[in-house]
Amino acid sequence: MPMLTLDLPTVLFLYSSSLLAGTLAMLYVWHHNRNRMGLGFIALAFAMLATGGALASVTENNLLPWPGFWLYIHFSLGIGGYAILWLGLAALSSHSWRRYRIIAFIIPILWLLSGIWSGFVMQNTLRAAAFHFNSFFFLLAASFCIWQDRHIEPLCSRWLLSLILLGSALLYGGECYWILAGAWTVQEIAWAFFAQIICNFSLVLFVLTMLSERAAFQLKQASERDELTGIGNRRFLFARLPPLAQPGSAIIMIDVDHFKRANDTFGHLGGDRLLAVTAQTLQRVLRAVDVMARFGGEEFVVFLPDISTQDAREMAERLRCEAAAQEIDLGDARYKVTISIGLVCLDQPGCSWDEWIKLADAACYQAKQQGRNRVCQHQAATVAP
């Protein structure tokens, strides 16, 4: 069976076209997302690589005067293009890579200076090897950046984009080895560029997918976040509760004492600050697995998974003491806030989450009736499912 052959000039034309298409796609999205600095760098990188590829093709066919000059220009565009691509992808991933962005400028300059000093740019094999090694390095770095930030932003598209970048990097690394080994044929070069075309389109696709998934994730976060306190709201709470209320966990209902009096005395802005500071104070006491949400008004609910009755009681007391120890600056005065806490420990199956929360609310009401600034525990075992 004859092997499928590829026409190298046609593949090179398609390769440049894929870079041009990537440039236009990134520019369009960047135009509608001006706060996405990474998109502008990615568009610039694709434009540089497309221009460099076109100049390389024209220079190889001796269609321009001073061919040595244009060799340095398209080499610089190719080297710099992948450096800028890494800069754009790192910026798109997170702000944590800003301190490394100088690398994107230093390495291409070093390549160019070494090329001018040694003259290796004038040799096709060495110039191609340097370009492929540089591309391998920056694509591998970009793959690492996208993968490393998966904990900051757990998006499925991060894995896919990181894999595409890793595959493209390994492809360039293999090409660099084969170029230096002198084991390349025209058909192998054509297939390598064809594979890079697929990588280019895939890279653009998964960058756009990541942006779309990020927007959906941020919208979901906004719908589950209480703007005043910065913690979750009711939607956030119920989205993180287990499907079934099983024994071995606890619910805490918290009510800020005399909140209406503080609101009337210090105004709504003072009351808002009181709630926000109280919420952040309580949040610091909780474990990483605990879930806290603003339930409404001056009420907060805390879900404590996998906790004993004694530990739940101790946690409730810690929350009460931590709140009472705070003096909140409300402008003209400093206000000491206290909270009343209702605790219910789940010790039987069958009740819904709404029922357990009502029991915790009843215990919280009991704490307020008994003088506030205290913890009351509901005896859940007495409640029929």
GUMI-460551 format. One record per residue (C-alpha): x, y negated, z negated. Coordinates in steps of 0.25 Angstrom, whole numbers, padded with zeros to 4 digits, always signed. Layout:
# GUMI-460551
XYZ...
# end
This chain:
# GUMI-460551
+0000+0000+0000+0006-0013+0004+0009-0023-0007+0002-0036-0007+0011-0048-0003+0010-0062-0006+0014-0074+0003+0023-0082-0006+0020-0096+0000+0005-0094-0002+0008-0089-0016+0016-0102-0019+0005-0110-0013-0005-0104-0022+0004-0105-0034+0005-0120-0032-0010-0121-0029-0012-0114-0043-0004-0124-0050-0011-0135-0043-0025-0129-0047-0020-0128-0061-0016-0143-0060-0029-0148-0056-0037-0139-0066-0028-0144-0077-0030-0159-0073-0045-0157-0072-0046-0151-0086-0036-0161-0091-0044-0173-0086-0056-0168-0094-0048-0165-0106-0038-0177-0108-0035-0172-0122-0029-0159-0116-0015-0164-0114-0010-0150-0111-0019-0150-0098-0012-0162-0092+0002-0155-0094-0003-0142-0088-0009-0149-0076+0005-0157-0075+0012-0143-0076+0004-0137-0065+0006-0149-0056+0021-0149-0058+0022-0134-0055+0013-0136-0042+0021-0147-0038+0034-0140-0041+0029-0127-0033+0025-0136-0021+0039-0143-0021+0046-0129-0022+0039-0124-0010+0042-0137-0002+0056-0137-0006+0059-0123-0003+0054-0125+0011+0063-0138+0013+0052-0147+0015+0057-0158+0006+0070-0166+0007+0080-0165-0005+0076-0151-0008+0086-0150-0020+0078-0162-0026+0065-0155-0025+0070-0142-0030+0073-0150-0043+0059-0156-0043+0051-0144-0041+0060-0136-0051+0057-0147-0061+0042-0147-0059+0042-0132-0060+0050-0132-0073+0043-0144-0079+0029-0138-0075+0030-0126-0084+0035-0135-0095+0023-0144-0094+0014-0132-0093+0019-0127-0106+0017-0141-0112+0003-0142-0107-0001-0128-0112+0006-0130-0126-0002-0143-0127-0015-0137-0123-0012-0126-0133-0010-0135-0145-0003-0147-0151+0007-0138-0158+0017-0138-0146+0019-0153-0145+0032-0153-0152+0038-0143-0141+0033-0151-0129+0047-0157-0127+0051-0143-0122+0043-0145-0109+0052-0157-0106+0065-0152-0110+0066-0139-0103+0062-0144-0089+0073-0155-0091+0083-0145-0095+0080-0136-0083+0081-0148-0073+0094-0153-0079+0100-0139-0079+0096-0137-0065+0102-0151-0061+0115-0147-0068+0116-0133-0063+0109-0134-0050+0101-0121-0052+0089-0128-0047+0094-0127-0033+0095-0112-0033+0081-0105-0031+0083-0093-0040+0088-0101-0052+0078-0112-0050+0067-0102-0049+0072-0094-0061+0073-0107-0070+0058-0111-0066+0053-0097-0069+0060-0096-0082+0055-0110-0086+0041-0106-0082+0042-0093-0090+0047-0101-0103+0036-0112-0103+0025-0102-0099+0029-0093-0110+0029-0105-0120+0015-0109-0115+0010-0095-0118+0016-0095-0132+0010-0109-0135-0004-0105-0131-0003-0091-0138+0003-0098-0151-0009-0107-0153-0019-0096-0152-0021-0097-0167-0024-0112-0166-0034-0110-0156-0039-0096-0154-0043-0096-0140-0044-0083-0131-0039-0092-0119-0026-0094-0126-0022-0079-0126-0025-0079-0111-0018-0092-0107-0006-0087-0116-0006-0074-0108-0006-0081-0095+0005-0090-0098+0013-0078-0104+0011-0070-0091+0015-0082-0082+0027-0084-0091+0031-0069-0089+0029-0070-0075+0039-0082-0073+0049-0075-0083+0048-0062-0074+0050-0071-0061+0062-0078-0067+0069-0064-0070+0066-0059-0056+0071-0072-0050+0084-0071-0057+0085-0056-0054+0083-0059-0039+0072-0048-0038+0061-0057-0032+0055-0055-0018+0045-0065-0011+0033-0056-0015+0037-0056-0029+0038-0071-0030+0024-0072-0023+0018-0063-0033+0024-0070-0044+0019-0083-0040+0005-0077-0037+0005-0072-0052+0009-0086-0056-0003-0091-0048-0012-0082-0057-0005-0087-0069-0007-0102-0065-0022-0100-0063-0024-0092-0076-0016-0102-0084-0026-0113-0079-0038-0104-0082-0034-0101-0096-0030-0115-0099-0044-0120-0095-0050-0108-0103-0042-0112-0115-0047-0126-0114-0062-0121-0112-0060-0111-0124-0054-0122-0133-0066-0131-0130-0076-0121-0134-0068-0117-0146-0067-0132-0150-0082-0134-0148-0085-0121-0157-0076-0127-0167-0083-0140-0167-0096-0134-0168-0092-0126-0181-0084-0138-0187-0090-0148-0197-0084-0161-0192-0085-0168-0206-0077-0158-0214-0069-0151-0203-0074-0137-0208-0084-0128-0202-0099-0129-0201-0110-0119-0203-0108-0114-0189-0093-0112-0192-0097-0105-0205-0107-0095-0199-0098-0092-0187-0087-0087-0196-0096-0079-0206-0095-0064-0204-0108-0059-0196-0112-0052-0209-0111-0057-0223-0104-0045-0230-0099-0044-0245-0085-0049-0248-0086-0063-0245-0092-0076-0251-0099-0089-0247-0097-0102-0254-0106-0114-0253-0100-0127-0257-0108-0140-0260-0101-0154-0263-0106-0159-0276-0113-0173-0276-0110-0175-0261-0122-0184-0259-0117-0193-0270-0103-0194-0264-0109-0196-0250-0118-0208-0256-0107-0214-0263-0096-0213-0253-0104-0213-0240-0105-0203-0229-0090-0204-0226-0086-0202-0240-0095-0190-0240-0090-0184-0227-0075-0186-0233-0079-0179-0246-0085-0167-0238-0073-0166-0228-0062-0166-0239-0070-0156-0248-0071-0147-0236-0056-0147-0233-0053-0146-0248-0062-0133-0249-0056-0128-0235-0042-0128-0241-0046-0118-0252-0052-0108-0243-0045-0096-0237-0042-0095-0222-0053-0085-0221-0064-0093-0228-0074-0101-0220-0079-0114-0225-0090-0123-0218-0098-0135-0221-0112-0130-0222-0119-0143-0223-0119-0157-0230-0109-0155-0242-0110-0140-0242-0099-0130-0238-0099-0115-0236-0087-0106-0237-0086-0091-0233-0076-0083-0240-0074-0069-0233-0068-0057-0240-0067-0063-0254-0071-0057-0268-0081-0063-0277-0070-0068-0287-0062-0074-0276-0074-0081-0270-0077-0087-0283-0063-0092-0285-0063-0098-0271-0076-0105-0274-0069-0111-0287-0057-0115-0279-0066-0123-0269-0073-0130-0281-0060-0133-0288-0053-0138-0275-0065-0147-0272-0065-0153-0286-0051-0156-0286-0052-0165-0274-0053-0180-0274-0058-0185-0261-0055-0199-0256-0067-0206-0252-0062-0220-0249-0065-0228-0262-0066-0216-0271-0060-0202-0274-0071-0192-0275-0070-0179-0282-0079-0168-0276-0085-0156-0282-0092-0144-0275-0102-0134-0279-0100-0120-0274-0109-0108-0272-0103-0095-0270-0109-0082-0265-0101-0069-0264-0106-0059-0253-0108-0046-0261-0119-0039-0252-0122-0037-0238-0135-0041-0231-0136-0056-0233-0134-0066-0222-0124-0077-0222-0136-0087-0224-0140-0080-0237-0126-0080-0243-0124-0094-0240-0138-0097-0246-0133-0090-0259-0120-0098-0259-0129-0111-0257-0137-0107-0269-0125-0104-0278-0120-0118-0274-0133-0125-0278-0132-0118-0291-0118-0123-0293-0123-0137-0290-0135-0135-0300-0125-0131-0311-0117-0144-0310-0109-0143-0297-0094-0141-0295-0095-0126-0298-0096-0113-0291-0108-0104-0292-0108-0090-0287-0121-0083-0282-0123-0069-0286-0125-0064-0272-0127-0049-0277-0141-0053-0282-0146-0057-0268-0153-0047-0260-0148-0046-0245
# end
